[in-house]
Amino acid sequence: MKLNQIKIIGDIMLDTWIDGQFNKRSAEAPINIFQSTNIDYSLGGIGNLSVNLKALKVKHTLLTEIGKDLVGDNIITQLKKKNIRFKASRSNKISTSKERYYHNDKQIFRNDKEDISENLSGFNKIIDSIKKKRFSCNIRLQKRFN
């Protein structure tokens, strides 16, 4: 198998790293208000694998399903910034994101947003498009465990 025929298929997510401070109290409830001071993004799931393959100079194409939402748009932006070759099926599902909040270099909580349904229609479209191209490749589907 030629290296340029490597296709990786799987769930992609946007990891968000948010640093902030508690400088105010809420007038609505007896809680502190978290104010973001810095936000960084990285690719998670199959996106992280793709970033690592790219760093190793392994030619590949990432195939995934991404929602038609702002998180999906940001995932595409991150893929383009990293010069990763990809094909994304855009669907009405929610794009997966993991937001990690930090205060004084300590993680204080994580907010996960994801579609937990077992709807595989987007991945079935990807697999069908691979079959239509009639090239030789091994397909291994890996289910993500939360």
Residue pairs with C-beta under 8 A, 6 or more apart in sequence:
1 136
1 137
3 58
3 59
3 60
4 59
4 60
5 135
5 136
5 137
6 53
6 58
6 59
6 60
6 61
6 137
7 60
7 61
7 63
7 130
7 137
7 139
8 46
8 49
8 50
8 53
8 60
8 61
8 62
8 63
9 46
9 62
9 63
9 64
9 123
9 126
9 127
9 139
9 141
10 45
10 46
10 49
10 64
10 141
10 142
10 144
11 45
11 46
11 64
11 65
11 96
11 144
12 43
12 44
12 45
12 46
12 47
12 62
12 64
12 66
12 75
12 96
13 43
13 44
13 45
13 47
13 75
13 95
13 96
13 97
13 98
13 114
14 41
14 42
14 43
14 44
14 47
14 71
14 74
14 75
14 78
14 95
14 96
14 97
14 98
15 41
15 42
15 43
15 44
15 97
15 98
15 100
16 39
16 40
16 41
16 97
16 98
16 99
16 100
17 39
17 40
17 41
17 42
17 100
17 102
18 36
18 38
18 39
18 99
18 100
18 101
18 102
19 36
19 37
19 38
19 39
19 102
19 103
20 34
20 35
20 36
20 37
20 38
20 101
20 102
20 103
21 34
21 35
21 37
21 103
22 32
22 33
22 34
22 35
22 103
23 33
23 35
24 32
24 33
24 35
25 31
25 32
25 33
26 32
26 33
34 101
34 103
34 108
41 74
41 78
42 48
42 51
42 78
43 50
43 51
43 75
43 78
43 79
43 82
44 96
44 98
45 96
45 144
46 62
46 64
47 62
47 64
47 75
47 78
47 79
47 84
50 60
50 62
50 79
50 82
50 84
50 86
51 82
51 84
53 60
54 60
54 82
54 83
54 84
59 85
60 85
61 85
61 86
61 87
62 79
62 84
62 85
62 86
62 87
63 86
63 87
63 88
63 126
63 130
64 86
64 88
64 89
64 126
65 88
65 89
65 90
65 91
65 93
65 122
65 123
65 125
65 126
66 72
66 75
66 76
66 88
66 89
66 90
66 91
66 95
67 90
67 91
67 92
67 93
67 94
67 95
67 115
68 90
68 91
68 92
69 94
69 95
71 94
71 95
71 96
71 97
71 113
72 88
72 90
72 95
75 88
75 95
76 88
79 86
79 88
87 126
87 129
89 122
89 123
89 125
89 126
91 121
91 122
93 115
93 117
93 119
93 122
94 113
94 114
94 115
95 113
96 112
96 113
96 114
96 115
97 112
97 113
97 114
98 110
98 111
98 112
99 110
99 111
99 112
99 113
100 107
100 110
101 107
101 108
101 109
101 110
101 111
102 108
116 146
123 141
127 139
130 137
130 139
